[in-house]
Amino acid sequence: MYEQAMGERFARLDPAVQAFHRLTGRHELHGWVRTQAPQSLAARLLALCLGTPLRASEGPIRFALHAQPQREVWTRHFPAQTMRSSLRLQDGQIIESLGAARLSFGLEADGNRLVMRLRKLRFLGMACPAWLEPRIVAEERGEGDRLHFHIEAAVPWVGVVASYSGHLQLPTVRQDTSVPKEGES
């Protein structure tokens, strides 16, 4: 989906970012994550509606991916909570369904990093007015066979609703370089 949405710009991304977004089928990835707690009561209530982390924590993350050509389901098992979202491609944008919210993201390559820019937000089916739109940082970068991520969403007058960062260990592709024995093909 991401490659289709980005076109030629996808090739500018770090190989680890490309590898992650080319995964198909079911995968379970592991890594490390740090989450921050929402900053206010209103932010905690919004986090509850979205299913984003409610407590600060640090520790292992288990990431379950179910990637199909037109839809992906991401289940993030944080140390203190599980968060699930589904993503689909529509009109060149990634639409993420996260609890009561539908977020539309444009994808950009900033150097070799992937940056997701919020284009539109619907909450409980209603369009979010521009003056209330959250400031969202959603970035991925690669380092060897690791995908590093940083996500933060802050709403005006409410504060940070969701914030987490860390990395996932990507599956390595092992190539068989052995010479076949006589009679093997």
C-alpha positions as CSV (number, residue, x, y, z in Angstrom):
1,M,0.0,0.0,0.0
2,Y,2.7,2.5,1.0
3,E,4.7,1.8,-2.2
4,Q,1.6,2.3,-4.3
5,A,0.7,5.6,-2.4
6,M,4.2,7.0,-2.7
7,G,5.2,5.9,-6.2
8,E,8.8,6.7,-7.1
9,R,9.4,8.5,-3.8
10,F,9.2,5.1,-2.0
11,A,12.6,4.2,-3.5
12,R,14.2,7.1,-1.5
13,L,13.3,5.5,1.8
14,D,15.8,3.5,3.9
15,P,15.9,-0.2,2.9
16,A,14.5,-1.2,6.3
17,V,11.5,1.1,5.9
18,Q,10.9,-0.3,2.4
19,A,11.2,-3.8,3.7
20,F,8.7,-3.3,6.5
21,H,6.1,-1.8,4.1
22,R,6.6,-4.6,1.6
23,L,5.8,-7.3,4.1
24,T,2.7,-9.3,3.1
25,G,0.7,-11.9,5.0
26,R,0.9,-12.3,8.8
27,H,4.1,-11.4,10.7
28,E,5.0,-10.9,14.3
29,L,7.8,-8.5,15.0
30,H,9.5,-7.7,18.3
31,G,11.3,-4.7,19.6
32,W,11.5,-2.1,22.3
33,V,9.1,0.8,23.0
34,R,8.7,3.8,25.3
35,T,5.2,5.2,25.8
36,Q,4.2,8.5,27.6
37,A,1.0,9.0,29.5
38,P,-1.5,11.6,28.2
39,Q,-1.0,15.0,29.8
40,S,-4.5,15.9,31.0
41,L,-7.8,14.4,31.9
42,A,-9.2,15.4,28.6
43,A,-6.2,13.8,26.8
44,R,-6.8,10.6,28.8
45,L,-10.4,10.5,27.8
46,L,-9.4,11.0,24.1
47,A,-6.7,8.3,24.5
48,L,-9.4,6.0,25.9
49,C,-11.6,6.6,22.8
50,L,-8.7,5.9,20.5
51,G,-7.2,3.0,22.3
52,T,-3.8,4.6,22.6
53,P,-1.5,4.0,25.6
54,L,-2.9,5.4,28.9
55,R,0.2,4.9,31.0
56,A,3.9,5.7,30.7
57,S,5.9,2.5,30.2
58,E,9.1,1.1,28.7
59,G,9.8,-2.4,27.6
60,P,9.4,-5.0,24.9
61,I,6.8,-4.5,22.1
62,R,5.2,-7.3,20.1
63,F,3.8,-6.0,16.8
64,A,1.3,-8.3,14.9
65,L,0.9,-7.3,11.2
66,H,-1.7,-8.7,8.9
67,A,-0.9,-7.2,5.5
68,Q,-3.1,-7.7,2.5
69,P,-2.8,-5.7,-0.8
70,Q,-5.6,-3.2,0.1
71,R,-5.7,-3.4,3.9
72,E,-3.4,-3.8,6.8
73,V,-4.2,-4.5,10.5
74,W,-1.6,-3.4,13.0
75,T,-1.8,-4.7,16.6
76,R,0.7,-3.2,18.9
77,H,1.2,-5.0,22.2
78,F,2.8,-2.4,24.4
79,P,4.1,-3.3,27.8
80,A,0.9,-2.0,29.5
81,Q,-1.8,-2.1,26.8
82,T,-2.7,-3.3,23.3
83,M,-3.6,-0.9,20.5
84,R,-5.1,-2.0,17.2
85,S,-5.7,-0.1,14.0
86,S,-6.6,-0.9,10.4
87,L,-5.1,0.9,7.4
88,R,-6.3,1.1,3.8
89,L,-5.3,3.0,0.7
90,Q,-7.8,5.5,-0.7
91,D,-7.1,8.3,-3.3
92,G,-3.4,8.1,-2.7
93,Q,-3.6,8.5,1.0
94,I,-3.4,6.1,3.9
95,I,-6.6,6.0,6.0
96,E,-6.1,4.7,9.5
97,S,-9.1,3.7,11.6
98,L,-8.1,4.0,15.2
99,G,-10.9,3.7,17.8
100,A,-13.4,6.5,17.2
101,A,-11.1,8.3,14.7
102,R,-10.4,8.1,11.0
103,L,-7.2,9.7,10.0
104,S,-6.1,10.4,6.4
105,F,-2.3,10.7,5.9
106,G,-0.2,11.8,3.0
107,L,3.1,10.1,2.8
108,E,6.4,11.9,2.2
109,A,10.1,10.9,1.9
110,D,12.2,13.3,4.0
111,G,15.7,12.1,3.1
112,N,15.4,8.4,3.7
113,R,12.7,8.7,6.4
114,L,9.0,8.2,6.0
115,V,6.9,11.0,7.3
116,M,3.1,10.7,7.5
117,R,1.3,14.1,7.3
118,L,-2.2,14.4,8.6
119,R,-4.5,15.6,5.8
120,K,-8.0,15.0,7.4
121,L,-9.5,13.7,10.6
122,R,-12.9,12.5,11.4
123,F,-13.9,11.8,15.0
124,L,-17.1,9.9,15.8
125,G,-17.9,10.4,12.1
126,M,-17.6,14.2,12.2
127,A,-15.0,16.3,10.4
128,C,-12.5,17.9,12.8
129,P,-12.4,21.7,12.4
130,A,-9.0,23.1,11.4
131,W,-8.6,25.0,14.7
132,L,-8.9,21.7,16.7
133,E,-6.8,19.5,14.4
134,P,-4.1,17.7,16.3
135,R,-0.4,18.2,15.7
136,I,0.8,14.7,14.7
137,V,4.4,13.5,14.3
138,A,4.5,10.1,12.6
139,E,8.0,9.1,11.4
140,E,9.8,5.9,10.5
141,R,13.5,5.5,9.8
142,G,15.7,2.5,9.3
143,E,19.0,1.3,10.8
144,G,20.3,-2.0,9.5
145,D,17.5,-4.5,10.1
146,R,15.6,-2.3,12.5
147,L,12.6,0.0,11.9
148,H,12.6,3.0,14.2
149,F,9.4,4.8,14.8
150,H,8.3,8.0,16.6
151,I,4.6,8.8,17.0
152,E,3.1,11.8,18.9
153,A,-0.3,13.4,18.7
154,A,-1.2,16.6,20.6
155,V,-4.5,18.4,20.5
156,P,-4.8,22.2,21.0
157,W,-5.8,23.1,24.6
158,V,-5.7,19.4,25.5
159,G,-2.1,18.4,25.3
160,V,-0.4,15.2,24.2
161,V,-2.9,12.4,23.8
162,A,-0.5,9.7,22.5
163,S,3.2,9.4,22.4
164,Y,5.4,6.4,21.8
165,S,8.7,5.6,20.1
166,G,11.0,2.7,19.7
167,H,12.1,0.1,17.2
168,L,11.0,-3.2,15.6
169,Q,13.5,-6.0,14.6
170,L,12.7,-6.8,11.0
171,P,12.8,-10.4,9.6
172,T,16.1,-11.1,7.8
173,V,16.1,-12.8,4.4
174,R,18.4,-15.7,4.4
175,Q,19.8,-16.6,1.0
176,D,21.0,-20.2,0.5
177,T,24.5,-19.8,-1.0
178,S,25.4,-23.5,-0.8
179,V,26.2,-25.3,-4.0
180,P,23.6,-28.0,-4.8
181,K,24.8,-31.6,-4.6
182,E,24.9,-33.7,-7.7
183,G,21.4,-34.7,-8.6
184,E,19.8,-31.8,-6.7
185,S,18.2,-28.9,-8.5
